[in-house]
Amino acid sequence: MKLSAPLPKPIADYVEANSQLDLDGMLKPFSADAVVLDNGSRHAGHAGIRALLEEAVIPVKAVFTPDTVRHENGNVVVEGPAHGDFKGSPIRFTYNFTLENDAIKALEITV
């Protein structure tokens, strides 16, 4: 599906790595002190984010396929379905990215 606007490089890199379920590739675009808020839980730094991906993404083969992107309050908001081996698949998610120095500084994931 064609996006309404191109994704900034760190987000595009994350999405591409996620499409291949490449754990190291998914971590690479995050800054060392990045924070991910997912479903009310907070995961900080590469170790925390890696644990989240190992627990919630890789085992269920959750692949996020963005179909809309917009810039809002200085952030990049990307929406689309995630498919995988989990209840309710596909589920539509909103990923709210904060970028800093060409890296993902924060990501809030909501349904």
GIWO-V895889 format. One record per backbone hydrogen bond with DSSP energy under -1.0 kcal/mol. NH is the residue of the N-H (numbers start at 1). CO is the residue of the C=O. E is the energy in kcal/mol with one decimal. If there is no record, write none. Layout:
nh=NH co=CO e=E
nh=NH co=CO e=E
This chain:
nh=12 co=8 e=-2.7
nh=13 co=9 e=-2.8
nh=14 co=10 e=-1.9
nh=15 co=11 e=-2.8
nh=16 co=12 e=-2.5
nh=17 co=13 e=-2.4
nh=18 co=14 e=-2.7
nh=19 co=15 e=-2.0
nh=21 co=18 e=-1.4
nh=22 co=17 e=-2.6
nh=26 co=22 e=-2.4
nh=27 co=23 e=-1.7
nh=28 co=24 e=-1.8
nh=30 co=27 e=-2.0
nh=31 co=104 e=-2.5
nh=34 co=31 e=-1.8
nh=35 co=105 e=-1.5
nh=36 co=43 e=-3.0
nh=37 co=107 e=-3.0
nh=38 co=41 e=-2.7
nh=39 co=109 e=-1.3
nh=41 co=38 e=-2.2
nh=43 co=36 e=-2.6
nh=45 co=34 e=-3.2
nh=48 co=44 e=-1.3
nh=49 co=45 e=-2.5
nh=50 co=46 e=-2.8
nh=51 co=47 e=-2.1
nh=52 co=48 e=-1.9
nh=53 co=49 e=-2.6
nh=54 co=50 e=-2.8
nh=55 co=51 e=-1.6
nh=56 co=52 e=-3.4
nh=57 co=53 e=-1.6
nh=58 co=53 e=-2.5
nh=61 co=58 e=-1.3
nh=62 co=57 e=-2.2
nh=63 co=83 e=-2.9
nh=65 co=81 e=-3.1
nh=67 co=79 e=-3.3
nh=68 co=79 e=-1.9
nh=70 co=77 e=-2.3
nh=72 co=75 e=-2.3
nh=75 co=72 e=-2.4
nh=76 co=97 e=-2.3
nh=77 co=70 e=-3.2
nh=78 co=95 e=-3.0
nh=79 co=68 e=-2.3
nh=80 co=93 e=-2.1
nh=82 co=91 e=-2.5
nh=83 co=63 e=-2.3
nh=85 co=60 e=-3.5
nh=86 co=84 e=-1.3
nh=89 co=86 e=-1.9
nh=91 co=82 e=-2.0
nh=93 co=80 e=-3.1
nh=94 co=110 e=-3.1
nh=95 co=78 e=-3.5
nh=96 co=108 e=-2.8
nh=97 co=76 e=-2.9
nh=98 co=106 e=-2.9
nh=100 co=103 e=-2.5
nh=104 co=29 e=-3.2
nh=105 co=98 e=-2.9
nh=106 co=98 e=-1.6
nh=107 co=35 e=-2.1
nh=108 co=96 e=-2.0
nh=109 co=37 e=-3.1
nh=110 co=94 e=-2.5
